[in-house]
Every structure is written in structure tokens, then in C-alpha cells.
Amino acid sequence: MRAWLEIEMDNLIFNINKIREKVNNREIMAVVKANSYGFGAKETVRYLSEHGVKAFAVACLDEAMDLKEAGIENEILILGILFPEEIEVANENNIQITVGNWKQLEYIKKNTLKVGIHIKIDTGMGRLGFLPEEGERVIDYCLENAINIMGIYSHLSDADGFNKESDDYTETQIKKFQIFEKYKDRVKYLHILNSGGILRFNEKISGNIVRAGICMYGMIANYRVEDLKRVFCVKTKILSIRTVEDDSFISYGRKYVLHKGETFATIGMGYADGIKKEFSNKSYVIIEEEKCPIIGEICMDMCMVKIPESIKNKISLGTEVIVVRDDIIEEINIEHKCSWDILTGIGRRVYRVYKENGKPYLVTR
Ligand SMILES: *Cc1c(COP(=O)(O)O)cnc(C)c1O
């Protein structure tokens, strides 16, 4: 294999169990949109459901159908907004949908669809849903018209802001959502907590199920969570090693000069594999436990790293290179640092290697 993403499934389960403790044993809805953040939706969902996770959330109809076609029988909620033809498909396939406008409700009523819906309330995210003031009218409409409301939910926009203003904003969002607590006996699920909410606002009463995304992988925003375990590690191999005999330009555009006598290695991953262009001259890889800076522009299929003297004699062609890991994401200083963006950007050419007890049991691509 040229490049691969190792996923420690037992640590994923360890993290899920910790998350469950943190939210006082409320149910967990695992958010597995975008191919489960790049970790492979089918295998992640299969494994999680075998370990007691009952509900899953995806972004769109195709993602939900992929899970259905893979034989997943758990509850699935689509977080995006569907149009009439798509609502019909969700209805036929017992997939729960998000409702964020009156047109959807009127369509469901007119066609007497039994599709399970979750009413989306915008408490301050500024993306989808009804305003809280309108929410009660929406819910009454559903109850009067025998529309199958399974949930009411909202989304936090700044629960991982880590400052007082952000935290005040989050508390306001949670407070606005609390007016819907009165429906808790009429709908199955009330939910607002995402990873930031789960880890930082789990003391507040807010719903009976939580939507766990990035925290399953041991992170909150771009930070590692102390009592969670490492789940992922992206690796490749050294393709070439050279010590330069003169000052030499490295990569496209002649933007980096390696000095006479210094050593570089070329490794088998580029931006098409998910090493963001922005990492050029900013991030590092780990070889033989040493940090090696990425030098010069990252290419589509390869990039170059500087080899410190200390490991020069320990490496050879084929030596393993750690390219993306939680500690690297935490440490690098790039302008648009976003762990979700980095993880979902891991490319299709990168194999997914699922491990249990430290041993691979499945390799997919
Ligand atoms: C993506 C998403 C989540 C999960 O967010 P994390 O921060 O990764 O936990 C939860 N809810 C909604 C509506 C989302 O779009």
C-alpha cells in the first residue's frame, strides 16, 4: 500500500463508552456524514451498531441509502433538507428526515406520508430551521395533522469556542431550546448537543440523545481530549532519499532552498490524498519518532520532508511515515485549521485499514 489510514476500532468503542458516561447514559446518535468523517461509513456504522449505538445521522439521502443498502437496520436521520421526490424515497425506506420549512410540512400532510420527521429549530446557528418563536406553531401543526414527529432538534454553533463569549452564546442557545422540553413526552428525541456540547455543556439539561461526531475520534475541534483515546493515523512510505551536494531548490515554484549537505525524503502522499496545500512549509510528518518538516510546495501525489541528522541512518526506501494524526492536527499552525476539513479530505486513494487489538482485520479503499 502506498498510503493508508489506520483506524483503531476498539478505541472508537472506548470513546463511545466514555461519551455515554459524560452524558449520563443518554442515547448516542453517531454522526457518520461524509463517509463517517473519512473513516468509512459502512464499517464504522456496522461496528458501532454491534457495540450498542442505535441511531445514526448523515447529511443527505444518498448517504442514508448507502447505509440501507449495506443492510444497516438502525435508525437513520438525514440532517440536510430534502425536496419532495427525496422525501418520497426516505418515506419508502423508513429514513427519518429533517424538516426546516413549511413547504416540506405541507407536502407531507397533503400526501399523508408516515415518514418520521425531526423539526429543526435555529437557536442561533444561522443555517437551517424554524426560529424558536415559530417552532411551537410548527409542532402544534404536526400534532394536529398526525404528522409523525420523532424529534425536535437544534445545533450549537460555538460550543468549542473556548472563551466566555462563546460559552455565553452556547448557553443562550441551550436556553432557547429548553422551551421545547415540554414536548418531551410527545416526541421520541430532543437533541442539541454536538461534540463541543457533549464535552463542555453536558451538565445542562438538553435533550435525551446527543449527536456525536468528531469526539468519537478523540477530538474536540482541533484538540485532543485527555480521557479519550487516539483512533486514527494516516501513513505513507518514503519513496526517495537524497542528501544534496549543493544548495538546491525543492519542488514546484522553487520556493524552498535546501542547503548543501542536508537530506530530504520524498513521501507517497500529496494534496490529492488529503495533505492540504496549506501544510506546505507549515506541517510536519513523523518518521522514526522524529518530526520532519514538510518543505517546498506539496505536489498532487507526493511531498518532500526534511530529514534531521538524528534519523538519517535509520531510514531507507519504504520506511513508514506518519502524516496526519490528532497530535499533528493539534500542533500545526495554519490559517484555516479545521480537523473536520482535514479528516474528510483524506483522499480516495488512501486505503482504510480497520484494526482491533492492534491488528488489521479489514482493508478497504
Ligand atoms: C456535523 C453535525 C454534527 C456533528 O458535529 P461534531 O462537532 O463533529 O460533533 C451534529 N449535528 C449536526 C446538525 C451536524 O451537522
The ligand as an ORCA input file, in Angstrom:
! r2SCAN-3c Opt
* xyz 0 1
  C     -21.931     17.599     11.684
  C     -23.021     17.777     12.647
  C     -22.919     17.266     13.947
  C     -21.649     16.658     14.499
  O     -20.756     17.676     14.827
  P     -19.407     17.371     15.651
  O     -18.931     18.724     16.029
  O     -18.490     16.674     14.723
  O     -19.805     16.540     16.806
  C     -24.020     17.359     14.771
  N     -25.157     17.941     14.344
  C     -25.289     18.475     13.104
  C     -26.574     19.103     12.730
  C     -24.215     18.419     12.222
  O     -24.351     18.964     11.013
*
